[in-house]
Amino acid sequence: MGHNKKAASRRDFFSLLTNKKQASAGTVKMLTADGKLVEIDRAVFEAAAKNKKASNKDIYDWMKNPSKES
């Protein structure tokens, strides 16, 4: 019986995240790495999603690596 209670609470948690009626139009709810639920501005989220990721060559060129000096 404890298993069903745990599954129901997990379902309730995810329904809170996906419920559009409760969230305001300007914020997005997300989980941090340490498990905290936070609300961030939608504009900040969309701007971060548009950022271009660095390529391996960009990272290699940026690093201070003794093997590059030869």
C-alpha positions in Angstrom: 0.0 0.0 0.0 2.9 2.4 0.6 3.9 1.9 -3.0 0.6 3.3 -4.3 0.8 6.3 -2.0 4.3 7.1 -3.3 3.1 6.8 -6.9 0.1 9.0 -6.3 2.3 11.7 -4.7 4.7 11.6 -7.7 1.7 11.9 -10.0 0.5 14.9 -8.0 3.9 16.5 -8.2 4.2 16.2 -11.9 0.6 17.5 -12.4 1.6 20.6 -10.5 4.5 21.2 -12.9 2.3 20.7 -16.0 -0.8 22.5 -14.7 -1.1 25.6 -16.9 -3.9 27.2 -14.8 -1.7 27.5 -11.7 1.4 28.8 -13.4 1.4 32.5 -14.4 2.0 33.3 -18.0 5.4 34.9 -17.4 7.1 32.2 -15.4 8.3 28.6 -15.8 8.6 26.1 -13.0 11.8 24.0 -13.0 13.8 21.8 -10.6 17.3 22.7 -9.6 20.2 20.2 -9.4 19.6 19.9 -5.6 15.9 19.2 -6.0 14.3 22.6 -5.2 11.4 23.8 -7.3 12.0 27.3 -8.6 10.1 29.7 -10.9 12.0 31.6 -13.5 11.0 34.3 -16.0 10.0 32.8 -19.3 12.0 35.3 -21.3 15.2 34.3 -19.4 14.5 30.6 -20.1 13.9 31.2 -23.8 17.1 33.3 -24.1 19.1 30.6 -22.4 17.6 27.9 -24.7 18.7 29.9 -27.8 22.4 30.0 -26.7 24.7 28.2 -29.1 26.8 25.5 -27.4 30.5 25.5 -27.7 32.1 23.0 -30.1 35.0 20.7 -29.2 37.3 22.9 -31.3 36.2 26.1 -29.5 36.9 24.4 -26.1 40.3 23.1 -27.3 41.3 26.6 -28.6 40.2 28.2 -25.3 42.1 25.8 -23.0 45.6 26.4 -21.9 47.1 23.1 -22.8 50.8 22.3 -23.0 50.2 20.1 -26.0 49.1 23.1 -28.1 52.4 24.9 -27.6 54.4 22.5 -29.7 
